[in-house]
Amino acid sequence: MGLNRREFMQVMGIAAAGGMALSAKAALAAPSGKLYDLPRFGNVNFLHFTDCHAQLLPIHFREPNVNLGIGDAYGRMPHLVGEHLLKHTGIKPNSAQAHAFSYLNFEKAAQTYGKVGGFAHLATLVKQMKASRPGALLLDGGDTWQGSATALWTNGQDMVDACLTLGVDVMTAHWEMTLGDKRVMEIVEKDFKGKVDFVAQNIKTTDFGDQVFSPYVMKEMNGVQVAIIGQAFPYTPIANPRYMIPDWSFGIQDENMQKMVDEARSKGAKVVVVLSHNGMDVDLKMASRVRGIDAIMGGHTHDGMPAPVIVSNGGGKTLVTNAGSNSKFLGVLDFDVRGGKVQDFQYRLLPVFSNFLPADKEMDALIKKIRAPFESKLNEQLAVTEGTLYRRGNFNGTFDQLIVDALMDVKQAEIAFSPGFRWGTSLLPDSPILMDHLMDQTATTYSYTTVSELSGDTIKTILEDVADNLFNPDPYYQQGGDMVRVGGMTYAIEPKAKMGARIQDMRLNGKPIEANKTYKVAGWAPVAEGAKGEPVWDVVAQWLRTTKTVKPRKVNTPRLIGMEGNPGIAV
């Protein structure tokens, strides 16, 4: 993208460490019609949502109070939380936008501004933006066909139908792969044929290295050639079961990405956008290494980025964005392309407040049709929660805590592990816990529960491996989600330490965990082939039905070492 320094300052207004903040007047309107009053800008327009995790209905969703930045990521977006985030972005405290982008005053703000997301409300906003932007393309960043009961029970068909109705033009993937390679190909070759371009430059066959899907798609928009290159989650076979996609390889593949960018440019593309599921930190590094990308519209890490980060590289500058999760946001990226290159741009990440966007009638009818066969099962009240239940943050959330507490109780285990998943809706105090809500936390195609006898040494190895996936200073070695959630035992963690030396002071009932002693450990969602066990939702539902009233959960988080003053944590 060929903007000089003067043009950059004119476009963005103010520069800030680690990113650029849009003007308060433009980005921080009140939750009224003005928030969504975005006149047409430029002649090349992209709409972007990602990581909706099959959430068709409006929900509450609490943003994290722990999102630590290590090494070069320290003190920059997206590793700022709470007041640090508001100050950096210029968001007014106690505003609707403060609720959308931060965890602050969550309960009160949720009651004030209502629920967020919902495909019927998202559809209204998409139609509004497309009406003012002829030819605009809607990009789906993946993690779309997984995350709810209906997505699991319909093998992803509910979300496929919803996305076709929404008008998705281009898509890439991650959790979609957990439906299995055959199901993915069935959807791409039948449901999507002639309607949605499924792109991924980094998915190839394991035998001959052939492209499994189109690496990119070329489109003409208002007389301008544009290219959208797909980047699926690079570590899918590590973070998820390999046996579900046995013949496909993934990886970051910078060299091939550069080749695809150059190829698209040689075919006449004046704008090149990467639709990515790398995660924000990986996208930032990729933007610094690959030339010729105008913007990376990213997902995976669920970061609601109010403004792009602008990254310099050998070919110019690249915008890097991330559009949050749970159908909670719609990114709007507008380019003014003249003389064969980008002259100017505008970006907004619009929160989808369901109280301020009417439900689209067509989408609303489809959602009712999708859910109708399952309503009685979805609406079973399992218990009532006295405290807020959420899942988000590097180490634990109260809904995660509920799950590990239930596993230890039902399975009579000393310790419990729950995966560091980022998806899952939030519940306010004194809310019923429905089966629908429990499935929002647990619905995967491999949610088997396990009970194992593990040595103290093995437990440490597991925690060390996950910690390195999260806190390796090189983003290209960060291979998964957040830290495994732990019940029963306590530990300390030093994120800046070297691999193998981060986990310290592991204790059970106050006594040090012994390397050679075995402990009974419950868990769920094993990635190994052949694992079987009772579905975790059955185990937790059993516990909830017995408990009836769930007291506020005391979150079991590790003692942090060397993180004093880090703006990615608030307590």
Phi, psi and omega per residue, in radians:
M1 nan 2.200 -2.923
G2 -1.715 0.852 3.081
L3 -1.557 2.341 3.045
N4 -1.473 3.087 -3.053
R5 -1.049 -0.770 -3.119
R6 -1.079 -0.736 3.137
E7 -1.158 -0.675 3.103
F8 -1.029 -0.807 -3.097
M9 -1.160 -0.604 3.092
Q10 -1.166 -0.697 -3.089
V11 -1.233 -0.830 -2.966
M12 -1.653 -0.387 3.078
G13 1.577 -1.160 -3.101
I14 -2.385 2.456 3.099
A15 -1.711 2.525 3.111
A16 -2.402 2.725 -3.108
A17 -1.021 2.219 3.088
G18 1.416 -0.002 3.138
G19 3.032 -3.001 -3.100
M20 -2.221 2.366 -3.111
A21 -1.852 2.311 3.088
L22 -1.280 2.835 -3.132
S23 -1.133 2.529 -3.104
A24 -1.076 -0.695 -3.095
K25 -1.063 -0.715 -3.083
A26 -1.350 -0.710 -2.956
A27 -1.657 -0.304 -2.922
L28 -2.114 0.727 3.096
A29 -1.180 2.776 3.114
A30 -1.145 2.790 -3.132
P31 -1.290 1.273 3.128
S32 -2.433 -2.904 3.123
G33 -1.005 -0.520 -3.100
K34 -1.135 -0.531 -3.139
L35 -1.044 -0.616 -3.073
Y36 -1.830 0.184 3.108
D37 -1.548 1.520 -3.082
L38 -2.063 1.616 3.139
P39 -1.027 2.732 -3.139
R40 -1.029 2.423 3.080
F41 -2.346 2.299 3.065
G42 1.228 -2.886 -3.072
N43 -2.287 0.011 3.048
V44 -2.248 2.058 -2.947
N45 -2.298 2.333 3.116
F46 -2.183 2.369 2.990
L47 -1.912 2.485 -2.968
H48 -2.528 2.225 2.909
F49 -2.299 2.769 -3.085
T50 -2.720 2.770 3.015
D51 0.922 0.713 3.115
C52 -1.241 -0.353 3.112
H53 0.840 0.815 2.956
A54 1.117 0.411 -3.134
Q55 -1.508 1.740 -3.126
L56 -1.486 -0.463 -3.083
L57 -1.782 2.721 3.016
P58 -1.052 2.556 -3.060
I59 -2.460 3.038 2.824
H60 -1.768 2.514 3.114
F61 -2.575 2.050 -3.110
R62 -1.574 2.221 3.092
E63 -1.321 2.858 -2.996
P64 -1.334 2.648 2.928
N65 -1.826 0.044 3.026
V66 -2.390 1.996 3.056
N67 -2.584 1.377 -2.950
L68 -1.270 2.373 2.991
G69 -1.809 2.262 -3.114
I70 -2.050 2.529 3.110
G71 1.136 -2.257 -3.116
D72 -1.136 -0.341 -3.115
A73 -1.439 -0.125 -3.104
Y74 -1.072 2.260 2.994
G75 1.270 0.201 3.115
R76 -2.154 2.770 3.055
M77 -1.105 2.453 0.159
P78 -1.620 0.232 -3.021
H79 -1.593 0.882 3.028
L80 -2.304 2.374 -3.127
V81 -2.263 2.805 3.026
G82 1.005 -2.313 -3.081
E83 -1.127 -0.559 3.082
H84 -1.065 -0.730 3.133
L85 -1.151 -0.806 -3.118
L86 -1.076 -0.760 -3.124
K87 -1.115 -0.760 -3.103
H88 -1.118 -0.688 -3.040
T89 -1.635 -0.155 -3.120
G90 1.347 0.331 3.131
I91 -1.392 2.331 -3.112
K92 -1.240 2.239 3.097
P93 -1.010 2.606 3.088
N94 1.078 0.388 3.077
S95 -1.723 2.980 3.082
A96 -1.058 -0.674 3.132
Q97 -1.189 -0.611 3.072
A98 -1.072 -0.650 3.085
H99 -1.189 -0.704 -3.101
A100 -1.158 -0.687 -2.973
F101 -1.784 -0.156 -3.107
S102 -2.424 2.924 3.136
Y103 -1.488 -0.142 -2.957
L104 -1.035 2.355 3.099
N105 0.888 0.743 -2.964
F106 -0.999 -0.890 -3.046
E107 -1.085 -0.833 -3.121
K108 -1.135 -0.774 -3.122
A109 -1.152 -0.639 3.123
A110 -1.116 -0.675 3.087
Q111 -1.219 -0.587 -3.109
T112 -1.281 -0.830 -3.000
Y113 -1.743 -0.166 3.086
G114 1.420 -2.923 -3.069
K115 -1.393 2.865 3.139
V116 -2.110 2.802 3.052
G117 1.313 -2.718 -3.026
G118 1.663 2.190 -3.054
F119 -1.132 -0.509 3.129
A120 -1.185 -0.625 3.124
H121 -1.384 -0.667 3.043
L122 -1.059 -0.700 -3.140
A123 -1.078 -0.689 3.101
T124 -1.064 -0.776 -3.132
L125 -1.184 -0.713 3.101
V126 -1.043 -0.808 -3.140
K127 -1.094 -0.687 3.126
Q128 -1.104 -0.788 -3.130
M129 -1.194 -0.676 3.131
K130 -1.188 -0.590 -3.141
A131 -1.112 -0.591 -3.123
S132 -1.618 -0.060 -3.092
R133 -2.349 1.392 -3.097
P134 -0.949 2.287 3.109
G135 1.461 -0.002 -3.127
A136 -0.995 2.480 3.140
L137 -1.826 2.398 3.091
L138 -1.733 2.073 -3.088
L139 -1.850 2.305 3.113
D140 -1.916 2.012 -3.050
G141 -1.413 0.033 3.083
G142 1.746 -3.111 -2.949
D143 0.975 0.825 -3.043
T144 -1.890 -0.650 -3.020
W145 -1.584 0.174 -3.083
Q146 -2.428 2.522 3.023
G147 2.319 0.020 3.139
S148 -2.476 2.926 3.113
A149 -1.120 -0.800 -3.072
T150 -1.180 -0.575 3.077
A151 -1.126 -0.714 3.118
L152 -1.169 -0.822 -3.026
W153 -1.298 -0.362 3.106
T154 -1.821 0.134 -3.135
N155 1.022 0.655 3.084
G156 1.479 -0.066 -3.049
Q157 -1.158 -0.560 3.123
D158 -1.029 -0.749 -3.091
M159 -1.347 -0.554 3.053
V160 -1.069 -0.837 3.134
D161 -1.124 -0.689 -3.141
A162 -1.154 -0.687 -3.131
C163 -1.236 -0.608 3.048
L164 -1.127 -0.709 3.104
T165 -1.189 -0.622 3.130
L166 -1.180 -0.456 3.125
G167 1.633 0.554 3.090
V168 -1.060 2.358 3.129
D169 -1.783 -0.703 -3.063
V170 -2.432 2.506 -3.084
M171 -2.507 2.579 2.869
T172 -2.192 -2.988 -2.863
A173 -2.611 2.835 2.870
H174 -2.588 -1.498 -3.056
W175 -1.061 -0.300 3.057
E176 -0.926 -0.567 -3.082
M177 -1.161 -0.338 -3.141
T178 -1.339 -0.048 2.945
L179 -1.430 -0.168 3.138
G180 1.701 2.619 -3.057
D181 -1.068 -0.659 -3.107
K182 -1.154 -0.711 3.137
R183 -1.198 -0.698 3.100
V184 -1.039 -0.826 -3.127
M185 -1.140 -0.612 3.102
E186 -1.064 -0.773 -3.138
I187 -1.174 -0.794 -3.089
V188 -1.124 -0.724 -3.040
E189 -1.482 -0.330 -3.108
K190 -1.984 -1.166 -3.071
D191 -1.090 -0.720 -3.025
F192 -1.562 -0.221 -3.018
K193 -0.999 2.164 3.132
G194 1.321 0.057 -3.082
K195 -2.196 -0.821 -3.083
V196 -2.228 2.284 3.064
D197 -1.565 2.074 3.136
F198 -1.736 1.904 -2.952
V199 -2.109 2.483 3.110
A200 -2.886 1.784 -3.131
Q201 -1.231 -0.308 -3.006
N202 -1.883 0.293 3.018
I203 -1.941 2.045 -3.086
K204 -2.346 2.861 3.098
T205 -1.271 2.544 -3.104
T206 -1.306 -0.335 -3.098
D207 -1.483 -1.030 -3.045
F208 -1.954 0.017 3.115
G209 1.240 0.466 3.111
D210 -1.362 2.603 3.054
Q211 -1.115 2.286 3.087
V212 -1.439 -0.736 3.120
F213 -2.129 2.909 3.060
S214 -1.054 2.329 3.138
P215 -1.240 -0.525 -3.135
Y216 -2.730 2.958 3.074
V217 -2.317 2.451 3.081
M218 -1.766 2.369 3.104
K219 -2.335 2.644 2.995
E220 -1.853 2.216 -3.121
M221 -2.229 1.978 3.124
N222 0.895 0.739 3.096
G223 1.455 0.044 -3.121
V224 -1.949 2.268 3.065
Q225 -1.376 2.226 3.102
V226 -2.221 2.672 3.090
A227 -2.192 2.393 3.032
I228 -2.070 2.027 -3.133
I229 -1.763 2.335 -3.127
G230 -1.589 2.475 3.067
Q231 -2.360 1.700 3.117
A232 -1.262 2.901 3.140
F233 -1.040 2.104 -2.983
P234 -1.177 -0.420 -3.024
Y235 -1.948 0.514 -3.135
T236 -0.929 -0.790 -3.102
P237 -1.244 -0.154 3.092
I238 -1.710 -0.811 -3.105
A239 -1.306 -0.418 -3.116
N240 -2.261 2.939 -3.048
P241 -1.085 2.209 3.113
R242 -1.120 -0.606 -3.027
Y243 -1.152 -0.259 3.126
M244 -1.380 -0.350 -3.136
I245 -2.410 1.044 -2.939
P246 -1.158 -0.404 -3.003
D247 -1.886 0.199 -3.106
W248 -2.079 2.422 3.031
S249 -1.889 2.717 -3.081
F250 -2.164 -2.230 -3.132
G251 1.739 2.905 -3.115
I252 -1.344 -0.879 3.004
Q253 1.060 1.022 3.097
D254 -0.983 -0.758 -3.068
E255 -1.088 -0.736 3.126
N256 -1.228 -0.596 3.074
M257 -1.060 -0.794 3.106
Q258 -1.048 -0.706 3.122
K259 -1.083 -0.727 -3.130
M260 -1.192 -0.687 3.092
V261 -1.065 -0.843 -3.126
D262 -1.092 -0.696 -3.138
E263 -1.126 -0.783 3.131
A264 -1.099 -0.724 3.103
R265 -1.090 -0.710 -3.129
S266 -1.151 -0.422 3.102
K267 -1.526 0.051 3.039
G268 1.872 0.108 -3.135
A269 -1.164 2.171 3.082
K270 -1.653 -0.323 3.057
V271 -2.302 2.261 3.083
V272 -2.137 2.105 3.119
V273 -2.082 2.362 3.025
V274 -1.741 2.146 3.033
L275 -1.635 1.868 -2.872
S276 -2.069 2.582 2.943
H277 -2.160 0.635 3.133
N278 -1.286 -0.614 -2.848
G279 1.784 2.629 -2.966
M280 -1.059 -0.834 -3.077
D281 -1.142 -0.662 3.094
V282 -1.151 -0.723 3.103
D283 -1.074 -0.682 3.124
L284 -1.092 -0.726 3.113
K285 -1.199 -0.746 3.122
M286 -1.043 -0.706 -3.140
A287 -1.087 -0.505 3.140
S288 -1.404 -0.256 -3.019
R289 -1.902 -0.496 -3.073
V290 -1.844 2.243 -3.101
R291 -1.573 2.628 2.944
G292 1.589 0.087 3.086
I293 -1.616 2.207 3.098
D294 -1.368 -0.675 -3.140
A295 -2.688 2.510 2.938
I296 -1.919 2.040 3.118
M297 -1.779 1.830 -2.867
G298 -1.901 2.982 3.098
G299 -2.618 -2.769 3.094
H300 1.527 -0.836 -3.067
T301 -1.594 0.031 3.008
H302 1.086 0.479 -3.096
D303 -1.526 2.073 3.020
G304 -1.413 1.803 -3.072
M305 -1.723 1.873 -3.121
P306 -1.082 -0.450 3.131
A307 -2.498 2.716 3.107
P308 -1.234 2.716 2.856
V309 -1.633 2.368 -3.126
I310 -1.818 2.105 -3.027
V311 -1.972 2.273 3.082
S312 -1.523 2.515 3.077
N313 -2.578 -3.079 -3.067
G314 -1.097 -0.325 -3.109
G315 -1.887 -0.019 -3.097
G316 2.480 -2.242 -3.108
K317 -2.363 2.595 -3.126
T318 -2.272 2.320 3.030
L319 -1.432 2.396 3.086
V320 -2.186 2.153 -3.119
T321 -2.210 2.946 3.002
N322 -2.638 2.350 -2.919
A323 -1.913 0.597 2.995
G324 1.172 -2.553 -3.031
S325 -2.727 3.073 2.960
N326 1.071 0.544 -3.077
S327 0.964 0.499 -3.062
K328 -1.498 -0.353 -3.077
F329 -2.389 2.690 2.931
L330 -2.235 2.090 3.069
G331 -1.460 2.418 3.114
V332 -2.215 1.931 -3.127
L333 -2.005 2.067 -3.107
D334 -1.998 2.275 3.053
F335 -1.999 2.413 2.962
D336 -1.744 1.878 -3.071
V337 -1.903 2.039 3.115
R338 -2.467 2.532 3.135
G339 1.125 0.463 3.073
G340 1.417 0.173 3.097
K341 -2.647 2.884 3.117
V342 -1.239 2.179 3.116
Q343 -1.775 -0.467 -3.018
D344 -2.854 2.859 3.085
F345 -2.681 2.888 3.061
Q346 -2.499 2.425 3.118
Y347 -2.365 2.402 2.996
R348 -2.394 2.439 2.953
L349 -1.904 1.854 -3.002
L350 -1.615 2.102 3.018
P351 -1.177 2.438 3.128
V352 -1.689 1.625 3.085
F353 -1.551 1.994 -3.040
S354 -1.162 -0.421 3.099
N355 -1.268 -0.306 -3.035
F356 -2.006 0.075 3.049
L357 -2.284 2.051 3.135
P358 -1.105 2.628 3.129
A359 -1.249 2.336 3.038
D360 -1.201 2.239 -3.007
K361 -1.122 -0.742 -3.120
E362 -1.120 -0.792 3.137
M363 -1.195 -0.689 3.128
D364 -1.055 -0.731 3.123
A365 -1.136 -0.694 3.123
L366 -1.128 -0.754 -3.129
I367 -1.086 -0.750 3.101
K368 -1.066 -0.703 3.132
K369 -1.145 -0.735 3.136
I370 -1.080 -0.763 -3.026
R371 -1.463 -0.341 -3.024
A372 -0.923 -0.809 -3.096
P373 -1.165 -0.264 -3.023
F374 -2.000 0.041 -2.966
E375 -0.979 -0.780 -3.075
S376 -1.115 -0.698 3.134
K377 -1.231 -0.749 -3.133
L378 -1.107 -0.627 -3.022
N379 -1.594 0.127 3.059
E380 -1.074 2.172 3.088
Q381 -1.488 2.059 -3.095
L382 -1.569 -0.630 -3.103
A383 -2.957 -3.082 3.029
V384 -2.182 2.410 3.112
T385 -1.749 2.314 3.087
E386 -1.469 -0.383 -3.119
G387 -2.088 2.975 3.090
T388 -1.174 2.361 3.064
L389 -1.993 2.198 -3.129
Y390 -2.610 2.817 3.014
R391 -2.345 1.910 3.081
R392 -3.109 2.541 -3.138
G393 2.066 2.785 -3.047
N394 -1.107 -0.502 -2.931
F395 -2.092 -0.677 -3.086
N396 -2.990 2.818 3.007
G397 -2.460 2.916 -3.062
T398 -1.195 -0.554 3.078
F399 -1.255 -0.643 3.022
D400 -1.042 -0.726 -3.132
Q401 -1.101 -0.720 3.095
L402 -1.016 -0.743 -3.102
I403 -1.133 -0.820 -3.129
V404 -1.192 -0.614 3.073
D405 -1.080 -0.746 3.137
A406 -1.147 -0.744 3.132
L407 -1.053 -0.795 -3.129
M408 -1.113 -0.693 -3.095
D409 -1.206 -0.920 -3.056
V410 -1.229 -0.700 -3.083
K411 -1.582 0.011 3.134
Q412 0.919 0.840 -3.120
A413 -1.815 2.668 3.096
E414 -1.385 -0.564 -3.058
I415 -2.354 2.613 3.033
A416 -2.393 2.501 3.055
F417 -2.041 2.450 3.011
S418 -2.285 2.401 -3.047
P419 -1.045 2.681 -3.140
G420 -1.435 0.925 3.125
F421 -1.257 2.592 3.129
R422 -1.758 -0.273 -3.086
W423 -1.489 2.736 -3.116
G424 2.314 2.312 -3.053
T425 -1.426 2.933 -3.113
S426 -1.904 2.614 3.088
L427 -2.124 2.416 3.116
L428 -1.433 2.815 3.112
P429 -0.981 2.533 3.114
D430 1.152 0.477 3.086
S431 -1.703 2.600 2.988
P432 -1.228 2.502 3.015
I433 -1.722 1.884 -3.129
L434 -1.609 2.820 3.037
M435 -1.013 -0.607 3.068
D436 -0.948 -0.795 -3.114
H437 -1.194 -0.698 3.118
L438 -1.116 -0.702 3.123
M439 -1.171 -0.553 3.062
D440 -1.004 -0.472 -3.120
Q441 -1.599 -0.382 -2.874
T442 -2.254 -0.099 -2.971
A443 -1.317 1.677 2.955
T444 -2.299 2.951 3.123
T445 -1.431 0.026 3.123
Y446 -2.455 0.760 -3.081
S447 -1.477 0.754 3.123
Y448 -1.281 2.492 3.012
T449 -1.547 2.622 -3.141
T450 -2.320 2.653 2.973
V451 -2.313 2.144 -3.040
S452 -2.309 2.677 2.977
E453 -1.696 1.888 -3.066
L454 -2.036 2.449 3.073
S455 -1.311 2.780 3.076
G456 -1.017 -0.649 3.118
D457 -1.121 -0.716 3.114
T458 -1.151 -0.703 3.118
I459 -1.059 -0.763 3.112
K460 -1.103 -0.715 3.141
T461 -1.077 -0.727 3.111
I462 -1.060 -0.846 -3.119
L463 -1.127 -0.685 3.123
E464 -1.112 -0.740 -3.131
D465 -1.090 -0.789 -3.131
V466 -1.172 -0.684 3.138
A467 -1.078 -0.657 3.124
D468 -1.227 -0.616 3.063
N469 -1.052 -0.547 -3.086
L470 -1.600 -0.683 -2.944
F471 -2.009 0.168 3.042
N472 -1.023 2.268 -3.084
P473 -1.121 -0.330 3.065
D474 -1.649 1.979 -3.091
P475 -0.983 -0.466 -3.106
Y476 -1.234 -0.139 3.070
Y477 -1.878 0.164 3.081
Q478 -1.582 1.878 -2.853
Q479 -1.894 0.066 -3.064
G480 -2.642 -2.556 -3.100
G481 -1.659 -2.402 3.101
D482 -1.548 -3.100 -3.093
M483 -1.124 2.491 3.052
V484 -0.979 2.390 3.125
R485 -1.441 2.362 -2.983
V486 -2.117 2.306 3.032
G487 -2.044 2.551 3.057
G488 1.634 -0.949 -3.097
M489 -1.747 2.775 3.046
T490 -2.035 2.783 3.093
Y491 -2.795 2.926 3.024
A492 -1.988 2.678 3.137
I493 -2.419 2.379 3.078
E494 -2.010 1.583 -3.013
P495 -0.982 -0.538 -3.089
K496 -1.467 -0.080 3.124
A497 -1.256 2.956 3.132
K498 -1.334 2.838 3.116
M499 -0.994 2.306 -3.130
G500 1.621 -0.152 -3.100
A501 -2.176 0.236 -3.101
R502 -1.456 -0.613 -3.030
I503 -1.580 2.220 -3.074
Q504 -2.429 2.826 2.942
D505 0.906 0.887 3.083
M506 -1.326 2.273 -3.089
R507 -2.420 2.602 3.022
L508 -2.231 2.087 -3.064
N509 0.954 0.650 3.091
G510 1.466 -0.161 -3.116
K511 -1.760 2.449 -3.138
P512 -1.016 2.400 3.042
I513 -1.300 2.273 -3.051
E514 -1.617 2.386 -3.054
A515 -1.014 -0.685 -3.035
N516 -1.701 -0.024 3.129
K517 -1.549 2.549 3.123
T518 -1.720 2.596 -3.097
Y519 -2.322 2.542 3.124
K520 -1.466 2.030 -3.021
V521 -2.145 2.173 3.048
A522 -1.682 2.622 3.117
G523 -2.785 -3.047 3.067
W524 -2.759 2.887 -3.117
A525 1.108 0.937 3.080
P526 -1.257 2.477 -3.133
V527 -1.585 -0.164 -3.103
A528 -1.267 2.475 3.114
E529 -1.208 2.501 3.095
G530 1.596 -0.133 3.130
A531 -1.195 2.376 3.107
K532 -2.443 2.690 3.123
G533 2.989 2.975 -3.140
E534 -1.070 2.352 3.116
P535 -1.002 2.445 -3.062
V536 -1.098 -0.548 3.129
W537 -1.162 -0.522 3.076
D538 -1.198 -0.702 3.141
V539 -1.137 -0.845 -3.098
V540 -1.227 -0.651 3.101
A541 -1.090 -0.708 3.087
Q542 -1.018 -0.778 -3.131
W543 -1.150 -0.735 -3.124
L544 -1.157 -0.728 -3.139
R545 -1.088 -0.606 3.124
T546 -1.334 -0.700 -3.083
T547 -1.238 -0.725 3.098
K548 1.195 -0.924 3.102
T549 -2.091 2.053 -3.079
V550 -1.645 2.021 3.095
K551 -1.194 2.748 3.082
P552 -0.935 2.313 -3.090
R553 -1.427 2.303 2.985
K554 -1.522 1.976 -3.012
V555 -1.284 2.221 3.126
N556 -1.544 1.621 3.120
T557 -1.907 2.639 -3.116
P558 -1.260 2.775 3.000
R559 -1.353 2.166 -3.082
L560 -1.541 2.413 3.120
I561 -2.050 2.241 3.058
G562 1.362 0.319 -3.111
M563 -1.920 0.202 -3.122
E564 -1.037 2.286 3.092
G565 1.422 -0.028 3.132
N566 -1.174 2.159 -3.100
P567 -1.293 0.050 3.062
G568 -1.628 0.196 3.096
I569 -2.427 2.410 3.033
A570 -2.441 2.407 -3.095
V571 -2.065 nan nan
